[in-house]
Amino acid sequence: MLIMCLQVAYHLLSLGLLDEAVLLLELVLELAPAEPHSHTDIAFAKLLRLMDSGKSAPVDDKAAERARAEMARVVAALAKVVTSTEWPARFNEIEWPALILLSWAVAWAEHTYPSLRGSLWPEAELPAATYRVGGEAGPRLDIFVWLGWDTDKTDVDLHVTEPTGEEVYYSHNRSSSTGARVSRDFTQGLGPEVYTLPRAPKGTYLVETNYYASHQATTATGSTSAVIWSVQNMGDFGREKLQFSSVRLTKHKQRQSVLQLSV
């Protein structure tokens, strides 16, 4: 049931059906509260829904208070991922992607709702001087890519081929031509793996997934679903461009193109 809920939720996110995705991811959190990804997924979905509502609703006091309440939940979920000591060792270093997401979320909310400035960051748990990526402005990245997937004990890899022809992935995790980085290789399921590029040379960036291996004792779980999302001009609010893709992976060593980003 858990895998099915994640598969459907990822597809709903890619279609922009955010209320429905949030409902399913809340169920996932109830079913699997001991998985850090349950918290990052629901936080991201609620942030997206808040961003979407902000496009049409007036930025007044009522909207700001609604945003404050929703952001409290987003921040709590992500802060838990960063600060908790209960996660299995195989999820070590999930803190870095979660910190980027947390810093971006708070910076966006404070930019969109100025009355919330100074009230959202979890200072007691994560002193901003040490942990807030990019400070109050948030992370500034020309390209940010996030890969997550729904099946435990599986290894899905993020590959990004840059306009220079250089390919960045787990075993070549820093680009010599652009300075981009790929985060830790999660080989035992769920991810996330992220690609970060502060200053992107012009051209096309090809984002691919590679279903490297499954370490499960049974094949009964079937396919693996992955969700890939990207942000261009992260932190340059008003110019940010968000893209989504979800893909089903059924064969080991299956490599699939999922996004093309033009700069």
C-alpha positions as CSV (number, residue, x, y, z in Angstrom):
1,M,0.0,0.0,0.0
2,L,2.8,2.4,0.9
3,I,4.6,2.0,-2.5
4,M,1.3,2.4,-4.3
5,C,0.5,5.6,-2.4
6,L,3.9,7.1,-3.3
7,Q,3.6,6.1,-6.9
8,V,0.3,7.9,-7.3
9,A,1.4,10.9,-5.2
10,Y,4.5,11.4,-7.4
11,H,2.3,11.2,-10.5
12,L,-0.2,13.7,-9.0
13,L,2.7,16.1,-8.2
14,S,3.9,15.9,-11.8
15,L,0.3,16.8,-13.0
16,G,0.0,19.7,-10.6
17,L,-2.8,18.1,-8.6
18,L,-1.4,19.3,-5.3
19,D,-4.3,18.9,-2.9
20,E,-4.7,15.3,-3.9
21,A,-0.9,14.7,-3.7
22,V,-0.8,16.2,-0.2
23,L,-3.7,13.9,1.0
24,L,-1.8,10.9,-0.2
25,L,1.6,12.0,1.3
26,E,-0.1,12.7,4.6
27,L,-1.2,9.0,4.5
28,V,2.4,8.0,3.7
29,L,3.6,9.9,6.7
30,E,1.1,8.1,8.9
31,L,2.2,4.7,7.5
32,A,6.0,5.4,7.5
33,P,6.9,8.1,10.1
34,A,10.3,6.5,10.7
35,E,11.4,7.2,7.1
36,P,12.9,10.7,6.6
37,H,11.6,10.8,3.1
38,S,8.0,10.8,4.4
39,H,8.8,14.2,6.0
40,T,10.6,15.7,3.0
41,D,7.9,14.6,0.6
42,I,5.0,16.1,2.5
43,A,7.0,19.3,3.2
44,F,7.7,19.7,-0.5
45,A,4.1,19.1,-1.5
46,K,2.8,21.6,1.0
47,L,5.3,24.1,-0.1
48,L,4.3,23.7,-3.7
49,R,0.6,24.1,-2.8
50,L,1.4,27.2,-0.9
51,M,3.4,28.6,-3.8
52,D,0.6,27.8,-6.2
53,S,-2.0,29.5,-4.1
54,G,0.2,32.6,-3.8
55,K,0.0,33.1,-7.6
56,S,-3.7,34.0,-7.5
57,A,-4.6,35.1,-4.0
58,P,-4.0,38.6,-2.8
59,V,-1.1,39.0,-0.4
60,D,-3.1,40.4,2.5
61,D,-3.1,39.7,6.3
62,K,-5.4,36.7,6.0
63,A,-3.2,35.1,3.3
64,A,-0.1,35.8,5.4
65,E,-1.6,34.0,8.4
66,R,-2.6,31.0,6.3
67,A,1.0,31.0,4.9
68,R,2.4,31.2,8.5
69,A,0.4,28.1,9.6
70,E,1.3,26.1,6.5
71,M,5.0,27.1,6.7
72,A,5.1,26.1,10.4
73,R,4.3,22.5,9.2
74,V,6.8,22.7,6.3
75,V,9.5,23.9,8.6
76,A,8.8,21.4,11.3
77,A,8.9,18.5,8.9
78,L,12.2,19.6,7.4
79,A,13.8,20.5,10.7
80,K,13.0,17.0,11.9
81,V,14.8,15.5,9.0
82,V,17.9,17.6,9.7
83,T,18.0,17.3,13.5
84,S,16.6,13.8,14.3
85,T,19.1,11.1,15.4
86,E,16.6,8.3,14.8
87,W,17.2,7.7,11.1
88,P,19.0,4.6,10.0
89,A,22.7,5.1,9.1
90,R,21.9,4.4,5.4
91,F,20.2,7.8,5.3
92,N,23.3,9.7,6.5
93,E,23.8,13.0,4.6
94,I,20.1,13.4,3.8
95,E,20.5,16.5,6.0
96,W,22.1,18.5,3.2
97,P,19.3,18.3,0.6
98,A,16.8,18.9,3.4
99,L,18.7,22.1,4.5
100,I,18.6,23.4,1.0
101,L,14.9,22.8,0.7
102,L,14.3,24.3,4.2
103,S,16.4,27.4,3.4
104,W,14.7,27.9,0.1
105,A,11.2,27.5,1.5
106,V,11.7,30.1,4.3
107,A,13.3,32.6,1.9
108,W,10.4,32.3,-0.5
109,A,7.8,32.7,2.2
110,E,9.6,35.7,3.7
111,H,9.9,37.3,0.2
112,T,6.3,36.6,-0.7
113,Y,4.8,37.6,2.8
114,P,7.1,40.3,4.2
115,S,5.2,40.3,7.5
116,L,6.6,36.8,8.2
117,R,10.2,37.9,8.1
118,G,12.1,36.7,11.1
119,S,9.4,34.4,12.4
120,L,9.8,31.2,10.4
121,W,13.3,29.9,10.7
122,P,13.7,27.3,13.5
123,E,16.5,29.2,15.3
124,A,16.4,27.2,18.5
125,E,17.1,23.9,16.7
126,L,19.2,25.2,13.8
127,P,21.0,28.5,14.4
128,A,20.7,30.5,11.2
129,A,24.3,31.7,11.3
130,T,25.5,28.0,10.9
131,Y,22.7,26.3,9.1
132,R,20.7,28.7,7.0
133,V,21.9,28.2,3.4
134,G,22.4,31.5,1.7
135,G,21.3,33.4,4.8
136,E,18.0,35.4,4.6
137,A,18.2,35.4,0.8
138,G,18.2,31.6,0.7
139,P,20.2,29.5,-1.7
140,R,21.0,31.1,-5.0
141,L,21.4,28.4,-7.7
142,D,21.0,28.6,-11.4
143,I,20.1,24.9,-11.5
144,F,18.9,22.6,-8.7
145,V,17.7,19.1,-9.4
146,W,16.2,16.6,-6.9
147,L,15.7,12.9,-7.5
148,G,13.7,10.7,-5.1
149,W,12.1,7.3,-5.5
150,D,9.6,5.0,-3.8
151,T,11.3,1.6,-3.3
152,D,13.4,0.7,-0.4
153,K,16.7,-1.2,-0.9
154,T,17.1,0.0,-4.5
155,D,19.7,2.2,-6.1
156,V,18.6,4.8,-8.6
157,D,21.2,7.3,-9.7
158,L,21.0,10.9,-10.9
159,H,23.0,11.8,-14.0
160,V,23.3,15.3,-15.5
161,T,25.1,15.9,-18.8
162,E,26.2,19.5,-19.1
163,P,26.5,21.6,-22.3
164,T,30.3,21.1,-22.0
165,G,29.7,17.3,-22.5
166,E,30.8,16.6,-19.0
167,E,28.6,14.1,-17.1
168,V,28.1,14.5,-13.4
169,Y,26.9,11.6,-11.2
170,Y,27.8,9.6,-8.1
171,S,31.3,8.6,-9.1
172,H,32.1,11.9,-10.8
173,N,30.3,14.1,-8.4
174,R,32.0,17.4,-9.1
175,S,32.1,19.0,-12.6
176,S,35.5,20.3,-13.5
177,S,34.0,22.6,-16.1
178,T,31.1,24.2,-14.2
179,G,31.7,23.4,-10.5
180,A,28.4,21.6,-10.2
181,R,28.1,18.9,-7.6
182,V,26.0,15.8,-7.0
183,S,25.2,14.8,-3.4
184,R,25.8,11.5,-1.8
185,D,25.0,8.2,-3.6
186,F,22.1,6.6,-1.8
187,T,22.3,2.9,-2.7
188,Q,19.7,1.5,-0.3
189,G,16.6,3.2,-1.5
190,L,14.5,6.4,-1.7
191,G,17.3,9.1,-2.2
192,P,17.3,12.0,-2.5
193,E,20.2,12.7,-4.8
194,V,20.6,16.4,-5.8
195,Y,22.5,18.3,-8.4
196,T,23.5,21.9,-7.5
197,L,25.0,24.5,-9.9
198,P,25.4,28.1,-8.7
199,R,26.4,29.6,-12.1
200,A,25.3,27.7,-15.2
201,P,27.0,28.2,-18.6
202,K,24.4,28.6,-21.4
203,G,23.2,25.5,-23.2
204,T,21.1,22.4,-22.5
205,Y,21.4,20.2,-19.5
206,L,20.2,16.6,-19.9
207,V,18.8,15.0,-16.7
208,E,18.7,11.2,-16.6
209,T,18.0,8.5,-14.1
210,N,19.7,5.1,-14.0
211,Y,18.1,2.2,-12.2
212,Y,21.4,0.8,-11.1
213,A,20.4,-2.1,-8.8
214,S,17.9,-3.6,-6.5
215,H,19.1,-5.2,-3.2
216,Q,15.7,-6.7,-2.3
217,A,15.4,-10.4,-1.7
218,T,12.2,-10.6,-3.8
219,T,11.0,-9.2,-7.1
220,A,7.4,-9.0,-5.8
221,T,7.6,-5.2,-5.4
222,G,7.7,-4.8,-9.2
223,S,8.7,-1.4,-10.7
224,T,10.3,1.6,-9.0
225,S,8.8,5.1,-9.5
226,A,11.0,8.1,-9.4
227,V,10.1,11.8,-9.1
228,I,12.5,14.4,-10.5
229,W,12.0,18.1,-10.1
230,S,14.2,21.0,-10.9
231,V,14.3,24.7,-10.1
232,Q,16.1,27.2,-12.4
233,N,17.1,30.5,-11.0
234,M,16.5,29.3,-7.4
235,G,16.3,32.2,-5.1
236,D,15.6,34.8,-7.8
237,F,11.9,35.0,-6.9
238,G,9.8,36.0,-9.9
239,R,12.2,34.3,-12.3
240,E,12.2,30.8,-10.9
241,K,11.2,28.0,-13.3
242,L,10.0,24.7,-11.8
243,Q,9.8,21.5,-13.8
244,F,8.6,18.0,-12.8
245,S,8.8,14.6,-14.2
246,S,7.9,11.1,-12.9
247,V,9.1,7.9,-14.4
248,R,8.6,4.2,-13.8
249,L,11.7,2.1,-13.9
250,T,11.3,-1.7,-14.5
251,K,14.7,-3.0,-15.5
252,H,18.0,-3.0,-13.8
253,K,20.5,-0.7,-15.6
254,Q,17.6,1.1,-17.2
255,R,18.7,4.6,-18.1
256,Q,16.1,7.1,-19.0
257,S,16.1,10.8,-20.0
258,V,13.6,12.7,-17.8
259,L,14.3,16.5,-18.2
260,Q,16.0,18.9,-20.5
261,L,16.9,22.2,-19.0
262,S,17.8,25.2,-21.2
263,V,19.8,28.1,-19.9
